[in-house]
């Protein structure tokens, strides 16, 4: 049995260098790669502001899901990578604004660094489009 595979790309300059997609859908399953706060032109949104960066990360995730026929309500897991865990609350509050009613499984961990020192948070998401099961 053959399962259709679709992917979408973003404006992130390193996608073609590293060889990955913003999101990949196989059957009803979608994996959204680690997503930072770049706008559609590849420019950072919210320099120095973890809440603004989190908001943009989640907008980017929502846009990738939409391009693959899914919604934020289909998200079952998120992972948040932050460079300063002391700023967890600003990041967590924005995540809660978006996912408060959806309540996916989630993890927030501090990392030593992200790909650019200006990035304060990176978020990945996994989704299942239940209507396609």
BELHU-V744878 format. One record per backbone hydrogen bond with DSSP energy under -0.5 kcal/mol. CO is the residue of the C=O (numbers start at 1). NH is the residue of the N-H. E is the energy in kcal/mol with one decimal. If there is no record, write none. Layout:
# BELHU-V744878
CO&NH&E  CO&NH&E
This chain:
# BELHU-V744878
4&27&-1.6  6&25&-3.1  8&22&-1.7  8&23&-1.5  12&15&-1.2  14&18&-3.0  15&19&-2.5  15&20&-1.6  22&33&-2.4  23&8&-2.1  24&31&-2.5  25&6&-2.6  26&29&-2.0  28&129&-3.0  29&26&-2.5  30&127&-2.8  31&24&-2.1  31&33&-0.6  32&125&-1.6  35&123&-2.2  36&38&-1.5  37&45&-3.0  39&42&-2.1  43&39&-2.8  46&49&-2.6  48&50&-0.6  49&53&-2.4  50&54&-2.3  51&55&-2.5  52&56&-2.1  53&57&-2.6  54&58&-2.5  55&59&-2.0  56&60&-2.6  57&61&-2.2  58&62&-2.5  59&63&-2.4  60&64&-2.2  61&65&-2.6  62&66&-2.5  63&67&-2.0  64&68&-0.8  65&68&-1.1  65&70&-2.8  66&69&-2.0  71&74&-1.9  72&75&-2.0  74&128&-2.4  76&105&-2.2  77&126&-2.6  78&107&-1.1  79&81&-0.5  79&124&-2.3  80&82&-0.6  80&109&-2.7  81&122&-2.1  82&111&-2.7  84&87&-2.2  85&88&-1.9  87&91&-1.4  88&92&-3.6  89&93&-2.7  90&94&-1.3  91&95&-2.2  92&96&-2.6  93&97&-2.0  94&98&-1.8  95&99&-3.2  96&100&-1.8  99&103&-3.5  105&78&-2.3  107&80&-3.6  109&82&-2.8  116&119&-2.0  118&48&-0.6  120&83&-1.8  122&81&-3.3  123&35&-2.4  124&79&-2.0  125&32&-3.6  126&76&-2.8  126&77&-1.5  127&30&-2.9  128&130&-1.3  129&132&-2.3  130&133&-1.7
